[in-house]
C-alpha cells in the first residue's frame, strides 16, 4: 500500500450553522467512499469578530 499525502490550505466555509471544509474536486479520485484518511487541522489565522 502506498501512502499519498496532500497538503491544502483552506478557509473554513459555513453551511447553515455548521463550519465545513470543502475538499477540492481534484482530490475526488483519491477520496472515494469508504477511504480512510488522517485529517490534521492546524489553525493558521483566526478572523477578527465584528
N, CA, C and O atoms as a MOPAC input file, in Angstrom:
PM7 MOZYME 1SCF
protein

 N      0.84700 1    -1.17500 1     0.00000 1
 C      0.00000 1     0.00000 1     0.00000 1
 C      0.89300 1     1.23900 1     0.00000 1
 O      1.81800 1     1.34400 1     0.80600 1
 N      0.61300 1     2.17100 1    -0.90400 1
 C      1.34700 1     3.41800 1    -0.97700 1
 C      0.54600 1     4.50700 1    -0.28600 1
 O     -0.64400 1     4.67700 1    -0.55200 1
 N      1.19500 1     5.23700 1     0.59300 1
 C      0.53700 1     6.34200 1     1.27900 1
 C      0.71700 1     7.59500 1     0.44200 1
 O      1.84200 1     7.96100 1     0.10100 1
 N     -0.37800 1     8.25200 1     0.11300 1
 C     -0.33300 1     9.50500 1    -0.62500 1
 C     -0.63300 1    10.62300 1     0.35500 1
 O     -1.50700 1    10.49500 1     1.21300 1
 N      0.09500 1    11.71700 1     0.22000 1
 C     -0.11100 1    12.83700 1     1.12800 1
 C     -0.35900 1    14.09800 1     0.32200 1
 O      0.35200 1    14.38600 1    -0.64100 1
 N     -1.37400 1    14.84600 1     0.72500 1
 C     -1.72400 1    16.10800 1     0.09200 1
 C     -1.81100 1    17.16100 1     1.18600 1
 O     -2.35600 1    16.89800 1     2.25800 1
 N     -1.28600 1    18.33200 1     0.92900 1
 C     -1.40000 1    19.44300 1     1.87300 1
 C     -2.20100 1    20.53400 1     1.17400 1
 O     -1.82000 1    20.99800 1     0.09900 1
 N     -3.31800 1    20.94500 1     1.78800 1
 C     -4.13500 1    22.02100 1     1.24100 1
 C     -4.35700 1    23.05200 1     2.34000 1
 O     -4.43200 1    22.71200 1     3.52100 1
 N     -4.45900 1    24.30000 1     1.93900 1
 C     -4.76300 1    25.37400 1     2.87800 1
 C     -6.12100 1    25.92500 1     2.48300 1
 O     -6.30600 1    26.35400 1     1.34500 1
 N     -7.06500 1    25.92000 1     3.40100 1
 C     -8.44200 1    26.31000 1     3.09300 1
 C     -8.98700 1    27.25300 1     4.14700 1
 O     -8.57200 1    27.22200 1     5.30600 1
 N     -9.92800 1    28.09600 1     3.72600 1
 C    -10.73400 1    28.84600 1     4.68100 1
 C    -11.91500 1    27.95600 1     5.04500 1
 O    -12.42400 1    27.21100 1     4.20700 1
 N    -12.33800 1    28.03800 1     6.27900 1
 C    -13.49300 1    27.27900 1     6.72500 1
 C    -14.74200 1    27.94900 1     6.15800 1
 O    -14.91800 1    29.16000 1     6.29700 1
 N    -15.59400 1    27.17500 1     5.53000 1
 C    -16.83400 1    27.68400 1     4.95600 1
 C    -17.96600 1    27.49400 1     5.96000 1
 O    -17.79800 1    26.82700 1     6.98100 1
 N    -19.10100 1    28.07700 1     5.66300 1
 C    -20.26300 1    27.95000 1     6.53700 1
 C    -21.40700 1    27.33500 1     5.73900 1
 O    -21.68300 1    27.74700 1     4.61200 1
 N    -22.05600 1    26.36300 1     6.32300 1
 C    -23.21100 1    25.71200 1     5.70400 1
 C    -24.30100 1    25.68700 1     6.76400 1
 O    -24.32300 1    24.81100 1     7.62800 1
 N    -25.20700 1    26.66000 1     6.68700 1
 C    -26.20300 1    26.80700 1     7.74900 1
 C    -25.49900 1    27.26000 1     9.00700 1
 O    -24.82200 1    28.28800 1     9.00200 1
 N    -25.64800 1    26.51200 1    10.08000 1
 C    -24.98700 1    26.86400 1    11.33800 1
 C    -23.68900 1    26.07700 1    11.54500 1
 O    -23.05000 1    26.20600 1    12.58900 1
 N    -23.29700 1    25.26900 1    10.56500 1
 C    -22.10200 1    24.44000 1    10.71200 1
 C    -20.92200 1    25.02000 1     9.94400 1
 O    -21.09300 1    25.59400 1     8.86900 1
 N    -19.73500 1    24.86700 1    10.49600 1
 C    -18.49900 1    25.19400 1     9.79600 1
 C    -18.06600 1    23.94500 1     9.04200 1
 O    -18.08200 1    22.84700 1     9.59800 1
 N    -17.67500 1    24.10700 1     7.76900 1
 C    -17.28900 1    22.95200 1     6.95700 1
 C    -15.97700 1    23.22300 1     6.23400 1
 O    -15.57100 1    24.37300 1     6.06800 1
 N    -15.32700 1    22.15800 1     5.81200 1
 C    -14.14300 1    22.23600 1     4.97200 1
 C    -14.51300 1    21.59300 1     3.64400 1
 O    -14.92600 1    20.43400 1     3.60800 1
 N    -14.36900 1    22.32800 1     2.56500 1
 C    -14.69700 1    21.81700 1     1.23700 1
 C    -13.41600 1    21.24000 1     0.63200 1
 O    -12.39500 1    21.92200 1     0.54100 1
 N    -13.48800 1    19.98400 1     0.22400 1
 C    -12.33000 1    19.31000 1    -0.36400 1
 C    -12.28300 1    19.61700 1    -1.85700 1
 O    -13.29800 1    19.49400 1    -2.54100 1
 N    -11.12200 1    20.01500 1    -2.37100 1
 C    -11.01300 1    20.32400 1    -3.80100 1
 C    -11.39300 1    19.13600 1    -4.68400 1
 O    -11.06000 1    17.99000 1    -4.38600 1
 N    -12.09100 1    19.43400 1    -5.76900 1
 C    -12.55400 1    18.38300 1    -6.68800 1
 C    -11.39800 1    17.57400 1    -7.27200 1
 O    -11.57000 1    16.40100 1    -7.60700 1
 N    -10.23600 1    18.18300 1    -7.39500 1
 C     -9.08200 1    17.46800 1    -7.96200 1
 C     -8.69200 1    16.24700 1    -7.11700 1
 O     -8.05300 1    15.32400 1    -7.62400 1
 N     -9.07000 1    16.23600 1    -5.83900 1
 C     -8.76600 1    15.09400 1    -4.96900 1
 C     -9.85500 1    14.02600 1    -4.98900 1
 O     -9.71500 1    12.98900 1    -4.34100 1
 N    -10.92400 1    14.26400 1    -5.71600 1
 C    -12.07500 1    13.36100 1    -5.72900 1
 C    -11.70000 1    11.92500 1    -6.08900 1
 O    -12.24400 1    10.98600 1    -5.50800 1
 N    -10.78800 1    11.74000 1    -7.02800 1
 C    -10.42400 1    10.37000 1    -7.43600 1
 C     -9.64100 1     9.64200 1    -6.34200 1
 O     -9.58200 1     8.41300 1    -6.34300 1
 N     -9.04000 1    10.38500 1    -5.41100 1
 C     -8.28800 1     9.78000 1    -4.31300 1
 C     -9.14100 1     9.56200 1    -3.07300 1
 O     -8.76900 1     8.78100 1    -2.19700 1
 N    -10.28200 1    10.24400 1    -2.98500 1
 C    -11.11700 1    10.19700 1    -1.78400 1
 C    -12.47200 1     9.55900 1    -2.06900 1
 O    -13.51400 1    10.19600 1    -1.91100 1
 N    -12.44900 1     8.32900 1    -2.48100 1
 C    -13.67500 1     7.59100 1    -2.77000 1
 C    -14.35500 1     7.18500 1    -1.46200 1
 O    -13.69900 1     7.11700 1    -0.42200 1
 N    -15.65700 1     6.91400 1    -1.50200 1
 C    -16.34600 1     6.46500 1    -0.28100 1
 C    -15.64500 1     5.25800 1     0.35300 1
 O    -15.13700 1     4.38200 1    -0.34700 1
 N    -15.62900 1     5.23200 1     1.65400 1
 C    -15.00200 1     4.19900 1     2.48100 1
 C    -13.48100 1     4.31400 1     2.54400 1
 O    -12.82800 1     3.46700 1     3.15400 1
 N    -12.89900 1     5.35400 1     1.92000 1
 C    -11.47100 1     5.59100 1     2.04300 1
 C    -11.19300 1     6.11800 1     3.44400 1
 O    -11.90300 1     7.00200 1     3.92600 1
 N    -10.17500 1     5.58800 1     4.09800 1
 C     -9.80000 1     6.04100 1     5.43100 1
 C     -8.69700 1     7.08500 1     5.26800 1
 O     -7.70100 1     6.84400 1     4.58700 1
 N     -8.88300 1     8.24600 1     5.89700 1
 C     -7.90400 1     9.32300 1     5.80600 1
 C     -7.52900 1     9.80300 1     7.20100 1
 O     -8.26600 1     9.58600 1     8.16300 1
 N     -6.39400 1    10.44500 1     7.30000 1
 C     -5.96900 1    11.10100 1     8.53600 1
 C     -6.06200 1    12.59800 1     8.26700 1
 O     -5.44000 1    13.10900 1     7.33500 1
 N     -6.83500 1    13.29200 1     9.08100 1
 C     -7.05100 1    14.71900 1     8.90000 1
 C     -6.47600 1    15.44700 1    10.10900 1
 O     -6.90500 1    15.22400 1    11.24200 1
 N     -5.50500 1    16.31600 1     9.85800 1
 C     -4.89100 1    17.12300 1    10.91300 1
 C     -5.21100 1    18.57600 1    10.61600 1
 O     -5.03600 1    19.03100 1     9.48600 1
 N     -5.68100 1    19.31400 1    11.62600 1
 C     -6.04800 1    20.71300 1    11.42700 1
 C     -5.10800 1    21.59500 1    12.23200 1
 O     -5.02700 1    21.47200 1    13.45500 1
 N     -4.39900 1    22.48300 1    11.54900 1
 C     -3.55700 1    23.49000 1    12.18300 1
 C     -4.21500 1    24.84000 1    11.92600 1
 O     -4.40100 1    25.22200 1    10.77100 1
 N     -4.57000 1    25.56800 1    12.97900 1
 C     -5.19700 1    26.87200 1    12.81600 1
 C     -4.10900 1    27.90000 1    12.53100 1
 O     -3.24800 1    28.15100 1    13.37500 1
 N     -4.15000 1    28.49500 1    11.33200 1
 C     -3.13000 1    29.44400 1    10.91100 1
 C     -3.51000 1    30.88000 1    11.19100 1
 O     -2.64200 1    31.72400 1    11.41400 1
 N     -4.81700 1    31.16900 1    11.18300 1
 C     -5.27700 1    32.52800 1    11.39200 1
 C     -6.70300 1    32.49300 1    11.93500 1
 O     -7.53700 1    31.72900 1    11.44900 1
 N     -6.97500 1    33.30400 1    12.92300 1
 C     -8.31200 1    33.39600 1    13.49400 1
 C     -8.90000 1    34.74900 1    13.06400 1
 O     -8.27600 1    35.78600 1    13.28800 1
 N    -10.09500 1    34.74900 1    12.45000 1
 C    -10.67600 1    36.01600 1    11.99600 1
 C    -11.06900 1    36.91200 1    13.16600 1
 O    -11.43700 1    36.42300 1    14.23400 1
 N    -10.98900 1    38.21500 1    12.96200 1
 C    -11.43400 1    39.17700 1    13.96400 1
 C    -12.95300 1    39.22100 1    13.94600 1
 O    -13.55500 1    39.36100 1    12.88200 1
 N    -13.57800 1    39.10300 1    15.10800 1
 C    -15.03400 1    39.15400 1    15.20400 1
 C    -15.47500 1    40.60600 1    15.19400 1
 O    -14.86500 1    41.43900 1    15.86500 1
 N    -16.51200 1    40.92100 1    14.45400 1
 C    -17.03700 1    42.30400 1    14.37500 1
 C    -17.97300 1    42.58300 1    15.51300 1
 O    -18.51000 1    43.68600 1    15.61500 1

